[in-house]
Amino acid sequence: MSSEVQKQRTIAKEVILKGVGLHTGEEVTMKFVPAPENHGYKFKRVDLEGNPVIEADANYVVNTQRGTNLEKNGVKIQTSEHVLAALVGMNIDNALIELNAPEPPIMDGSSKYFVEALEIVGAVEQDAIREEYVVKEVISYRDEATGSEITVIPADEYQVTTMVDFGTKVLGTQNATLEHITDFKEEISNARTFSFLHELEALLENGLIKGGDLNNAIVYVDKEISNGTMKKLEKAFGKEKLSVKPNGILDNLTLHQPNEAARHKLLDVIGDLALAGTRIKGKVIANKPGHFVNTQFAKKLAKIIKLEKRNNVPQYDLNAPPLMDITKIMERLPHRPPFLLVDKILELSETHVVGLKNVTMNEPFFVGHFPGAPVMPGVLQLEAMAQTGGILVLNTVPDPENYLTYLLKIDNVRYKQQVVPGDTLIFKLDLMQPIRRGLCQMNAKAYTNGKLASEAEIMAQIIKVKGN
């Protein structure tokens, strides 16, 4: 996960949008609602009994034929990607999207109006730290049937490149790149959805596209168009006269950019990858992307992130000079041998600390735990983590020598690996929320031999020593 600390954000207040649903052709009311920390993106169907909620989760994807469609316990959300792309593009982590229909309004077929609505209400920073998945190695997913492929590689920030090739003369090959997510509004948000004439004919005949008109979809004419077909289109779109422009698209709509189709595909990639549930720090390269390959990749990414969260072993240069050696630690902590259980501090910030202990056979507890089979007691691993956390807490006051930290509570303790003489323990503690009234809650992990040895949630209190 990222070492650069950023806080989560939600919107400052509610905002409502109204428009037509692409599939139903009926008016839809959608409301963006502020959400608490660690909420993520969720959809709420206010038109159904019980107001069921569907998380924006790749595991709920059921269909990608025409948009990314989610379903949970029989409740559906269609075409979620344009809304999700707007939230990611506007740097919002937590939001509830209320709908009185199975789909958001299509608006103009882009994310433009969603972005504008989010911009009007603004964002607020929350206390919780934003989680970010830092890509350290190449991850790919390929759909052999279509040749579509998505890859993510290490990069300093979230970047996306799309390369599309539709095999038609009218559209040809297009590329689009977003170097900085902060440029989403200007460069990507207004790129509209598009369709080929042969797809549109079939959809119209089967009654599958009721909310579509020439204001929310670019129609590429990729085949000879008969008078009969043109009449059908004029009727469907409610237009007296339609014609094909020299650039091969139906009229009444002008392209925003020559590569608007590739930009819209990039918009879709951002929206679909939001279903992975975690911000990405890496460069996504999508060749011939589509909702199926996008969401399969999001699913794969979510599994990798979950696994890494469980087994994530941070890497540190143990040969580098420590931030604090044992002498400095003893200046900060009241503990003394044989009960001082941390030898070095490797990292220290306002929100995290990393410590180290070299476990040797000289530890007094090995005498009785256990003769002939020395194992470091789990409670002493917790104590060592708590002492390391004490360094973090005492770092928040100007006169740490006048304070003591006391353990208040330990939750969710798990022991994964035995710790034996010769092992090096690395402790990493992260604040779960800002320190308030001297109370500190930390997520604590101990690693050894490239594996998680133990973990817990620790609550401690900092108290000023009487008389000082």
C-alpha positions as CSV (number, residue, x, y, z in Angstrom):
1,M,0.0,0.0,0.0
2,S,1.1,3.6,-0.5
3,S,3.6,5.3,1.8
4,E,2.3,8.8,0.8
5,V,-0.5,9.6,3.3
6,Q,-3.7,10.9,1.7
7,K,-7.0,11.4,3.5
8,Q,-10.3,10.0,2.2
9,R,-12.8,12.3,0.7
10,T,-16.6,12.5,0.3
11,I,-18.9,15.1,-1.1
12,A,-19.9,18.1,1.0
13,K,-23.6,17.7,0.5
14,E,-26.3,15.9,-1.6
15,V,-26.9,16.7,-5.2
16,I,-29.7,15.5,-7.5
17,L,-29.6,14.8,-11.3
18,K,-32.6,13.9,-13.5
19,G,-32.5,12.3,-16.9
20,V,-33.7,9.4,-19.0
21,G,-32.6,5.8,-18.6
22,L,-30.9,4.4,-21.7
23,H,-32.5,1.0,-21.4
24,T,-36.0,2.0,-20.1
25,G,-36.5,5.3,-21.7
26,E,-38.1,6.5,-18.5
27,E,-37.1,9.5,-16.3
28,V,-34.7,8.6,-13.6
29,T,-33.8,10.6,-10.5
30,M,-30.3,10.1,-9.1
31,K,-28.9,11.5,-5.9
32,F,-25.2,11.6,-4.8
33,V,-25.1,11.4,-1.0
34,P,-22.1,12.0,1.3
35,A,-20.9,8.8,2.9
36,P,-18.8,7.9,6.0
37,E,-15.2,6.8,6.0
38,N,-14.3,3.4,4.4
39,H,-17.8,3.3,2.8
40,G,-16.6,3.3,-0.8
41,Y,-19.1,3.5,-3.6
42,K,-22.6,2.0,-3.1
43,F,-25.9,2.2,-5.1
44,K,-29.2,2.4,-3.3
45,R,-32.5,1.5,-5.0
46,V,-35.0,3.8,-3.3
47,D,-37.8,2.6,-5.5
48,L,-37.7,-0.9,-4.0
49,E,-39.0,-2.2,-0.7
50,G,-36.4,-2.0,2.0
51,N,-34.2,0.3,-0.1
52,P,-31.6,-2.4,-0.9
53,V,-28.0,-1.4,-1.3
54,I,-25.5,-2.8,-3.9
55,E,-21.8,-2.2,-3.4
56,A,-19.7,-1.2,-6.4
57,D,-17.9,-4.6,-6.3
58,A,-16.6,-6.6,-9.3
59,N,-18.0,-9.7,-7.7
60,Y,-21.5,-8.4,-8.4
61,V,-21.0,-8.0,-12.1
62,V,-23.5,-10.3,-13.9
63,N,-23.6,-8.9,-17.4
64,T,-21.5,-6.7,-19.6
65,Q,-23.4,-6.8,-22.9
66,R,-24.3,-3.1,-22.9
67,G,-22.6,-1.5,-20.0
68,T,-21.5,-2.9,-16.6
69,N,-24.5,-4.4,-14.8
70,L,-24.5,-5.3,-11.2
71,E,-26.8,-7.6,-9.3
72,K,-27.1,-8.5,-5.6
73,N,-29.8,-10.7,-4.1
74,G,-31.9,-10.2,-7.3
75,V,-31.6,-6.4,-7.2
76,K,-29.9,-4.8,-10.3
77,I,-28.0,-1.7,-11.3
78,Q,-27.4,-1.2,-15.0
79,T,-24.7,0.9,-16.7
80,S,-22.8,1.8,-13.5
81,E,-19.5,2.8,-15.2
82,H,-20.1,6.5,-16.2
83,V,-21.1,7.4,-12.6
84,L,-18.2,5.5,-11.0
85,A,-15.7,7.1,-13.5
86,A,-16.9,10.5,-12.4
87,L,-16.4,9.7,-8.7
88,V,-12.9,8.4,-9.3
89,G,-12.0,11.3,-11.7
90,M,-13.2,13.8,-9.1
91,N,-11.1,12.2,-6.3
92,I,-14.1,11.1,-4.2
93,D,-13.6,7.9,-2.1
94,N,-16.9,7.6,-0.4
95,A,-20.4,8.2,-1.8
96,L,-23.9,6.7,-1.9
97,I,-25.7,6.8,-5.2
98,E,-29.5,6.7,-4.7
99,L,-31.6,5.7,-7.7
100,N,-35.4,5.4,-8.2
101,A,-34.8,3.0,-11.2
102,P,-32.4,0.2,-12.1
103,E,-30.0,2.5,-13.9
104,P,-28.5,6.0,-13.7
105,P,-29.7,8.6,-16.2
106,I,-27.7,8.4,-19.5
107,M,-27.4,12.2,-19.7
108,D,-25.3,12.9,-22.8
109,G,-23.6,9.4,-22.8
110,S,-20.5,10.7,-20.9
111,S,-19.6,11.5,-17.3
112,K,-19.7,15.3,-17.9
113,Y,-22.9,16.1,-16.1
114,F,-22.0,13.8,-13.1
115,V,-18.6,15.6,-12.8
116,E,-20.3,19.0,-12.9
117,A,-22.8,18.0,-10.2
118,L,-19.9,16.7,-8.0
119,E,-18.0,19.9,-8.6
120,I,-20.9,22.1,-7.7
121,V,-21.3,20.6,-4.2
122,G,-17.5,20.2,-3.6
123,A,-15.6,17.7,-1.5
124,V,-14.6,17.4,2.2
125,E,-11.6,15.6,3.6
126,Q,-12.2,12.9,6.1
127,D,-10.1,11.7,9.0
128,A,-9.4,8.1,7.6
129,I,-6.4,7.5,5.5
130,R,-7.0,6.6,1.8
131,E,-5.9,3.1,0.9
132,E,-3.9,2.8,-2.3
133,Y,-2.7,-0.3,-4.1
134,V,0.8,0.3,-5.3
135,V,1.6,-1.8,-8.3
136,K,5.0,-3.5,-8.0
137,E,4.9,-6.0,-10.8
138,V,3.1,-6.4,-14.1
139,I,-0.5,-7.8,-13.8
140,S,-2.4,-8.8,-17.0
141,Y,-5.7,-10.2,-18.1
142,R,-6.4,-11.4,-21.6
143,D,-9.6,-12.4,-23.3
144,E,-8.5,-15.0,-25.9
145,A,-11.9,-14.8,-27.7
146,T,-11.6,-11.1,-28.6
147,G,-7.9,-10.5,-28.2
148,S,-8.7,-7.8,-25.6
149,E,-6.0,-7.3,-23.0
150,I,-5.5,-5.1,-19.9
151,T,-2.1,-4.8,-18.2
152,V,-1.1,-2.6,-15.2
153,I,2.6,-1.8,-14.6
154,P,4.4,0.2,-11.9
155,A,4.1,4.0,-12.1
156,D,4.2,7.1,-9.8
157,E,0.5,7.7,-10.1
158,Y,-2.7,6.3,-11.6
159,Q,-2.5,6.6,-15.4
160,V,-4.5,5.0,-18.2
161,T,-3.9,4.4,-21.9
162,T,-6.5,2.8,-24.2
163,M,-5.8,1.5,-27.7
164,V,-8.9,0.6,-29.7
165,D,-9.2,-1.1,-33.1
166,F,-12.7,-1.8,-34.3
167,G,-11.7,-3.2,-37.6
168,T,-13.9,-0.7,-39.5
169,K,-12.8,2.0,-42.0
170,V,-15.1,4.6,-40.5
171,L,-13.5,4.5,-37.1
172,G,-10.1,2.7,-37.5
173,T,-7.5,2.6,-34.8
174,Q,-7.5,5.2,-32.0
175,N,-5.5,5.8,-28.8
176,A,-6.1,7.9,-25.7
177,T,-4.0,8.5,-22.6
178,L,-4.7,10.1,-19.2
179,E,-1.4,11.0,-17.5
180,H,-2.9,12.5,-14.4
181,I,-6.3,11.6,-12.9
182,T,-6.7,15.3,-12.0
183,D,-7.1,15.9,-15.8
184,F,-10.1,13.6,-16.0
185,K,-12.6,16.5,-16.1
186,E,-10.9,18.4,-18.9
187,E,-9.7,15.5,-21.0
188,I,-12.0,12.5,-20.6
189,S,-15.3,13.3,-18.8
190,N,-17.2,14.7,-21.8
191,A,-16.3,11.7,-24.1
192,R,-19.7,10.2,-25.1
193,T,-20.7,6.6,-25.6
194,F,-20.9,5.4,-29.2
195,S,-22.5,2.7,-31.3
196,F,-22.1,1.3,-34.8
197,L,-25.1,1.4,-37.1
198,H,-25.3,-2.4,-37.3
199,E,-25.6,-2.7,-33.5
200,L,-28.1,0.1,-33.3
201,E,-30.5,-1.5,-35.8
202,A,-30.6,-4.7,-33.8
203,L,-31.1,-2.9,-30.5
204,L,-34.0,-0.8,-32.0
205,E,-35.7,-3.8,-33.5
206,N,-35.6,-5.6,-30.2
207,G,-36.7,-2.6,-28.1
208,L,-33.5,-2.6,-26.1
209,I,-32.6,1.1,-26.4
210,K,-35.4,3.3,-25.5
211,G,-33.6,6.3,-24.0
212,G,-31.0,6.7,-26.8
213,D,-31.1,9.7,-29.0
214,L,-28.6,11.7,-31.0
215,N,-27.7,13.7,-27.9
216,N,-26.3,10.8,-25.9
217,A,-24.7,8.5,-28.5
218,I,-22.3,8.9,-31.4
219,V,-23.5,6.6,-34.2
220,Y,-20.8,5.4,-36.6
221,V,-22.2,4.4,-39.9
222,D,-20.1,1.3,-40.8
223,K,-22.3,-0.1,-43.6
224,E,-24.5,1.1,-46.5
225,I,-27.6,2.7,-45.1
226,S,-30.9,2.0,-46.9
227,N,-33.8,4.5,-47.1
228,G,-35.9,2.1,-45.0
229,T,-33.3,2.0,-42.3
230,M,-32.9,5.8,-42.4
231,K,-36.7,6.2,-41.9
232,K,-36.7,3.8,-38.9
233,L,-33.8,5.8,-37.4
234,E,-35.6,9.1,-38.0
235,K,-38.7,7.8,-36.3
236,A,-36.8,6.3,-33.4
237,F,-34.8,9.5,-32.8
238,G,-37.8,11.7,-33.4
239,K,-36.0,13.6,-36.1
240,E,-37.5,14.9,-39.4
241,K,-34.3,14.4,-41.3
242,L,-31.1,12.5,-40.7
243,S,-28.0,12.2,-42.8
244,V,-24.4,10.8,-42.6
245,K,-21.6,13.3,-42.2
246,P,-18.4,13.1,-44.3
247,N,-16.6,11.7,-41.3
248,G,-19.0,8.7,-41.2
249,I,-21.2,9.7,-38.2
250,L,-24.9,10.6,-38.1
251,D,-25.6,14.3,-38.0
252,N,-26.9,16.5,-35.2
253,L,-23.8,15.6,-33.2
254,T,-20.3,16.9,-33.5
255,L,-17.3,15.1,-32.1
256,H,-15.6,16.8,-29.2
257,Q,-12.3,15.3,-30.2
258,P,-11.2,13.1,-33.2
259,N,-10.4,10.3,-30.8
260,E,-13.6,10.7,-28.7
261,A,-14.3,6.9,-29.0
262,A,-10.9,6.0,-27.5
263,R,-11.4,8.6,-24.8
264,H,-14.8,7.1,-24.0
265,K,-13.3,3.6,-23.8
266,L,-10.7,5.1,-21.3
267,L,-13.6,6.6,-19.3
268,D,-15.2,3.1,-19.2
269,V,-11.9,1.5,-18.0
270,I,-11.7,4.0,-15.1
271,G,-15.4,3.3,-14.1
272,D,-15.1,-0.4,-14.4
273,L,-11.8,-0.6,-12.5
274,A,-13.4,1.3,-9.6
275,L,-15.1,-2.1,-9.0
276,A,-11.7,-3.4,-7.7
277,G,-12.6,-1.4,-4.5
278,T,-9.1,0.2,-4.0
279,R,-7.3,3.2,-5.6
280,I,-4.6,2.1,-8.0
281,K,-1.1,3.6,-8.2
282,G,0.1,2.2,-11.5
283,K,-0.3,2.6,-15.3
284,V,-3.1,0.7,-16.9
285,I,-2.6,-0.2,-20.6
286,A,-5.9,-1.4,-22.2
287,N,-5.8,-2.9,-25.7
288,K,-9.2,-3.2,-27.2
289,P,-10.9,-2.8,-23.9
290,G,-14.6,-3.6,-23.2
291,H,-16.7,-4.1,-20.2
292,F,-16.1,-7.9,-20.0
293,V,-12.3,-7.7,-20.0
294,N,-12.4,-4.5,-17.8
295,T,-14.5,-6.2,-15.1
296,Q,-12.6,-9.5,-15.2
297,F,-9.4,-7.5,-14.7
298,A,-11.0,-5.6,-11.8
299,K,-12.0,-9.0,-10.3
300,K,-8.5,-10.3,-10.6
301,L,-7.0,-7.1,-9.2
302,A,-9.4,-7.2,-6.2
303,K,-8.3,-10.8,-5.4
304,I,-4.6,-9.8,-5.6
305,I,-5.2,-6.8,-3.4
306,K,-7.1,-8.9,-0.8
307,L,-4.3,-11.5,-0.8
308,E,-1.6,-8.9,-0.4
309,K,-3.4,-7.1,2.4
310,R,-3.5,-10.4,4.2
311,N,0.1,-11.4,3.5
312,N,1.7,-8.0,2.7
313,V,5.2,-8.0,4.0
314,P,6.8,-4.6,3.8
315,Q,10.4,-4.4,2.5
316,Y,13.0,-2.4,4.5
317,D,16.8,-2.0,4.2
318,L,17.9,-3.5,7.4
319,N,21.5,-2.4,6.8
320,A,20.6,1.3,6.6
321,P,21.3,3.4,9.7
322,P,18.1,3.3,11.9
323,L,16.0,6.4,12.6
324,M,16.4,5.5,16.3
325,D,18.9,3.1,17.8
326,I,18.5,1.4,21.2
327,T,20.0,4.4,23.1
328,K,17.5,6.8,21.6
329,I,14.6,4.3,22.1
330,M,15.5,4.2,25.9
331,E,15.4,8.0,25.9
332,R,11.9,7.8,24.7
333,L,10.5,4.7,26.3
334,P,10.5,3.9,30.1
335,H,11.0,0.1,29.5
336,R,14.4,-1.4,30.3
337,P,16.0,-4.8,29.7
338,P,15.0,-7.6,30.0
339,F,11.6,-6.0,29.2
340,L,12.6,-3.7,26.4
341,L,11.5,-5.6,23.3
342,V,12.3,-3.3,20.4
343,D,15.9,-2.7,19.2
344,K,15.6,-0.2,16.3
345,I,13.1,2.2,14.8
346,L,13.3,2.2,11.0
347,E,10.5,4.6,10.1
348,L,8.4,7.1,11.9
349,S,5.7,9.5,10.7
350,E,2.6,11.1,12.1
351,T,0.5,8.0,11.2
352,H,2.9,5.0,11.3
353,V,6.0,3.5,12.8
354,V,8.2,0.6,11.9
355,G,10.4,-1.1,14.5
356,L,12.7,-4.1,14.6
357,K,13.7,-6.7,17.2
358,N,16.4,-9.3,16.8
359,V,15.3,-12.4,18.7
360,T,18.2,-14.3,20.3
361,M,18.6,-17.3,22.5
362,N,19.7,-15.0,25.3
363,E,16.1,-13.8,25.8
364,P,15.2,-14.8,29.4
365,F,11.7,-16.1,28.4
366,F,13.3,-18.9,26.4
367,V,14.5,-20.5,29.6
368,G,10.9,-21.7,30.4
369,H,9.2,-21.3,27.0
370,F,10.0,-24.0,26.2
371,P,13.0,-26.1,27.3
372,G,14.3,-27.8,24.2
373,A,11.9,-26.0,21.9
374,P,12.3,-22.3,22.4
375,V,9.3,-20.2,21.0
376,M,8.7,-16.5,21.7
377,P,5.4,-16.2,23.5
378,G,2.6,-14.5,21.5
379,V,1.8,-12.1,24.4
380,L,5.4,-10.8,24.2
381,Q,5.1,-10.3,20.4
382,L,2.1,-8.1,21.3
383,E,4.1,-6.3,24.0
384,A,6.9,-5.6,21.5
385,M,4.3,-4.2,19.0
386,A,2.8,-2.1,21.8
387,Q,6.2,-0.7,22.7
388,T,6.8,0.2,19.1
389,G,3.4,1.9,19.0
390,G,4.4,3.8,22.1
391,I,7.2,5.5,20.1
392,L,4.5,6.6,17.6
393,V,2.2,8.0,20.3
394,L,5.0,9.7,22.3
395,N,6.2,11.4,19.1
396,T,3.0,13.5,19.1
397,V,3.9,15.4,22.3
398,P,6.7,18.0,22.7
399,D,8.0,16.5,26.0
400,P,7.7,12.7,25.7
401,E,9.9,12.2,28.8
402,N,6.9,13.4,30.9
403,Y,4.4,10.9,29.5
404,L,3.7,7.2,29.7
405,T,1.6,5.1,27.4
406,Y,-0.7,2.4,28.8
407,L,-2.4,-0.4,27.0
408,L,-6.2,-0.2,27.1
409,K,-7.5,-2.9,24.7
410,I,-6.3,-5.5,22.2
411,D,-8.7,-6.8,19.6
412,N,-8.6,-9.3,16.6
413,V,-5.4,-11.0,17.7
414,R,-4.0,-13.6,15.3
415,Y,-0.9,-15.6,15.4
416,K,0.4,-16.9,12.1
417,Q,4.0,-18.1,12.5
418,Q,6.2,-19.3,15.3
419,V,9.0,-16.9,16.3
420,V,12.2,-18.7,17.4
421,P,15.8,-17.7,18.2
422,G,17.6,-16.2,15.2
423,D,14.5,-14.6,13.8
424,T,14.3,-10.8,13.0
425,L,10.9,-9.4,13.8
426,I,9.7,-6.3,11.9
427,F,6.8,-4.4,13.5
428,K,4.6,-2.1,11.5
429,L,1.9,0.0,13.2
430,D,-0.6,2.3,11.5
431,L,-3.0,4.7,13.1
432,M,-6.6,3.6,12.5
433,Q,-7.8,7.1,13.2
434,P,-6.3,10.3,14.5
435,I,-5.3,10.4,18.1
436,R,-8.0,12.1,20.2
437,R,-7.8,13.0,23.9
438,G,-4.7,10.9,24.3
439,L,-6.4,7.8,22.9
440,C,-4.6,6.0,20.1
441,Q,-5.9,3.1,18.0
442,M,-3.4,1.2,15.9
443,N,-3.4,-1.6,13.4
444,A,-0.3,-3.7,14.4
445,K,1.5,-6.4,12.4
446,A,4.7,-8.4,13.1
447,Y,6.6,-10.0,10.3
448,T,9.4,-12.6,10.2
449,N,11.1,-14.6,7.5
450,G,9.0,-12.9,4.8
451,K,5.7,-13.9,6.5
452,L,3.1,-12.4,8.8
453,A,3.9,-13.7,12.3
454,S,1.1,-11.9,14.3
455,E,-1.4,-9.1,14.1
456,A,-3.8,-7.2,16.3
457,E,-5.6,-3.9,16.8
458,I,-4.2,-2.1,19.8
459,M,-5.7,0.8,21.8
460,A,-3.4,2.7,24.1
461,Q,-3.7,5.9,26.1
462,I,-1.0,8.5,26.7
463,I,-0.9,10.0,30.2
464,K,1.2,12.7,31.7
465,V,3.3,11.6,34.7
466,K,2.1,13.3,37.9
467,G,4.4,15.9,39.3
468,N,5.9,16.8,35.8
